[in-house]
Structures are given as structure tokens and as C-alpha cells.
């Protein structure tokens, strides 16, 4: 053993009676010489370890063999052309499976095995292909290779919570072929995508298909939000009472001068009017004021004769039509509803034909903000109300419960929607799938078109939905692995081809 400070060199001499030729497999004992190999081994105390191996070269005795000479290999220690021992290769491959290239190379450098990120990925890619096993309960879902363009399929053993295999696409034929090659599957957990339903029916016709409860609840939430959006007027009626200290915005007549404070021409006229009247009160004549202020006599006369500066707002200042005039009633209405964002209001009136700029809208709304009165409380959004409806009443905060109560009191349709949603939630959490037909029948008695569409979708996949609301199996563990695949893709920095991604998902 030799210690060079940073590298520990260990000398090993290997002696065997002979070796088998890798070309023909015959045993050979004819030694043709020897030479040294220096494979790197696992580090010791943070320092690199290099083995100094003296190995022999043999001559193949079979004259028909293409390999005339070959070098002996030490089982479990070396392989052809390798610069590292088998155990160092396996450790770096495990690091690559867990952390991918860049992070794996940094960690290897910390414990003394300096390699590049490409080497780490090559060691992972050289691992043997994983052999998928046949589960009894399999979960199927899609994952994105390129979001919105390329999708694949992940299959998970729901009982052991381990991934079974990755497929390069999400076609029904690919899923069916995999299920056919792995007989013995009894339950298939899936979402309501038609290609997974078709693939499961073709590849495992005897298996029970279970619709995922998470997706059922999510689809119900989307339908409930559409129902609430169709009753926006009921939300406004429920929030007509202004908050304490609040009042509607002032009308144009209540605002007094058509030119508010902040308008450059109006402010300049008011300043001149005040200066002229102050000098008149001090005893100066109009001619004297004309010389002091550098004005014409006619201007001084106009300012002196006007009792208030608003009397001078004439001609081009007053009663001139602007691009905003046709949209002012809409602005007043939206302000009274609680929308006080000038940019939002400008975007809204642009869709109605307004061609002016944002500054004109902001300047017109500025007096609304400076008055003592304030707009009424803004009604809750459809998404907020749908969230209240989808939340269990026992966990809903008291203030939100009271707001929901006022909304439901103003709209019988939303009250019926709330009853149907809570009945479905009870059916889902208590696994009462046998009550699904009665629930669908009750939904059709109310005027809730979005909920009717949701019920129609349930009927098209009634067997799988009933199984999902009855059996304990679910696709939640599959969703977790989909998120894990997203993390692995981001670690790979664009290097996650399907083969490399499959090994990282299945072998890590």
C-alpha cells in the first residue's frame, strides 16, 4: 500500500489457473505476458483509492477464434475497458438514480470520487433493463414528457405503492398490450380518460375498473363552479348591504365642479383667481394688478368679475364631449358593485368599444377615491362560493358560513346545488356507491344544467364510478408518482429521454 497524500495506491496480484476466452468460451492456460491496470475503487476517509492490479494476458488455443489474446478479469472487481471497480460503479450508479447528473457529480466529488455529470448518466444508462412484475391491483395515469404535446403512461402497484412500468405513450392499444402481456391483474384504478378505459377493457376484460375518487370530486367542483357562475346576480343581491362606514360612489352632480382638483388648467385658474382677489382686497387697482402679474387688462377684469373660479370654466373646458362619456354609466355601475381597479375597468370598457387610454379612466375615477364615501362591498366570486359549498360544514369558518348562508337564502338553485354536493361528498367518503342512481335521479329534478352534464358523464362510466364509490382502491398513489416524475424530469435538465427516465423511475 502506498499513500501519496490525496491518493491511496494498493497493489494486488491475481493468480488463477487459467481463464475463459470471451470470444469462444474455451478455457485457456497459455500465458502470453502480463501488464498493470489501475482501476479506481471506493474512497477511504475522503481520499481516492487506486488499485494496482497485475493481470495476465492469455492466448486462445482455438485457431478459429477471432480473439487471439485476452486479459483475465477478476469476478466482482473488474470488467473490460472499465476504469473503476464494480463496487464504485454501483455506488455512482445509485447516486445517479437518486440525484441525476449535476447533483450526483457534486455529491460524488464530496466523498472523493470525482466524475463528470455525463459519466454519472452513462453509468445509470448502462444498468440492466428493469423487469416489470405483475401486480394484482394496478393504477394507471398519464405523465407529460412535453406538457401539452407528448404524454406517456405510468403504471403503479397500488398495494406496494411502487411503480411497475412506464410506457412511451398513452394510447389505448399500448395500455391494452401491456395488460395482455401481464395476466393476473384483478383491479385497474384509473381516471375517467377514455383511452385508459378502452385499454383496460381490451387488455384485462375480467378486471374490475375503479374510477378515481379524487377526479370525481374535482369534476364535481368544476360543475358546481359553473352552476354558481350562472347565478352571479344572486351573489350581487346577497351583498347589496354596504359594509359599515361604506356608501355608494357619488354621482356626477354630487361632485360639484366638472374639473376636479388635480386638473392643470383648473388649478392654474383657481390660483390666478385667488391672487387677483387677494390683491383687490389689499387695495390695489386693476391696472396695478395688471402690471404686477404681467397680465392683460381683459384677463384681470375676467378674474376680478368672477365670484368663483368655476364661472371661468367655459368654452373648450366645459361641456366638451369625450370618448369616455358613453361609458361613464357603466363605470358608475361597476364602481357601485365594488370594482375599484381602474385598469380592470379600462380593460372591460375596451371590450365594449372604448378607444381611449388608461389615463383618462384613472383621472375620471380619482374623485371617487378621495370622497368621504366609499363603494359597497364586492360580492364573492363564483370560485369562492363554490369553495364554500365544497367544504364540509363542520370545517367551514364561522364568517364564511354566514356569508354562504346569505347567498343560499337569496338563491334557491344554489341551495339545491349545495344539498346535492354534500350528498355526493357523503357518498364518496363513506363508500356508499349503491346510492349513486338515486343521487343522479335527484339531480335531474332541479334546474342545474352544469350538474346535469356531470351526471351524464357519470352514467356513461357508471360501472367504474360505482366501483370507485364502493371499493377502497384509489389512484392517489399514482398521482404521487406523477409528481415524482415531474421532479425527476426537472433534475435531468432536458436529458430525460424515455429510456433514462424509465430506469430512474423504476430502479431508484
Protein Blocks (a to p, Z undefined) as FASTA:
>chain_A
ZZehjaccdddddddfbdcdfklopacfbdgbdcddddddddeehiacdddddddddddf
bfkbmblbdcdddehkacehiabdfklmmmmmmmmmmnommlmmmmmmmnopacdfklmm
mmmmmpccddddddfbdcdddddfbghiaccdddddfklopafbdcfbfcfklmmmmmmm
mghiabdcddfbfklmmmmmmmmmmbccdddfklmmmmmmmmmmmmmmmmmmmmmmmmmp
ccehiacdddfklnopabdghiaklmmmmmmmmmmmmmmmnopafklmmmmnopafklmm
mmmmpmbfklmmghjlnopacfklmmmmmmmmmmmnopabfklmmmmmmmnopabdfklm
mmmmmmmmmpmbdcddddddfklmmmmmmpcfklpcfklmmmmmmmmmmomklmmmmmmm
mmmmmmmmnopaklmmmmmmmmmmpccfklmmmmmmmmmmmmmmmmmmmmmcdcklmmmm
mmmmmmmmmmnnopacfklmmmmmmmZZ
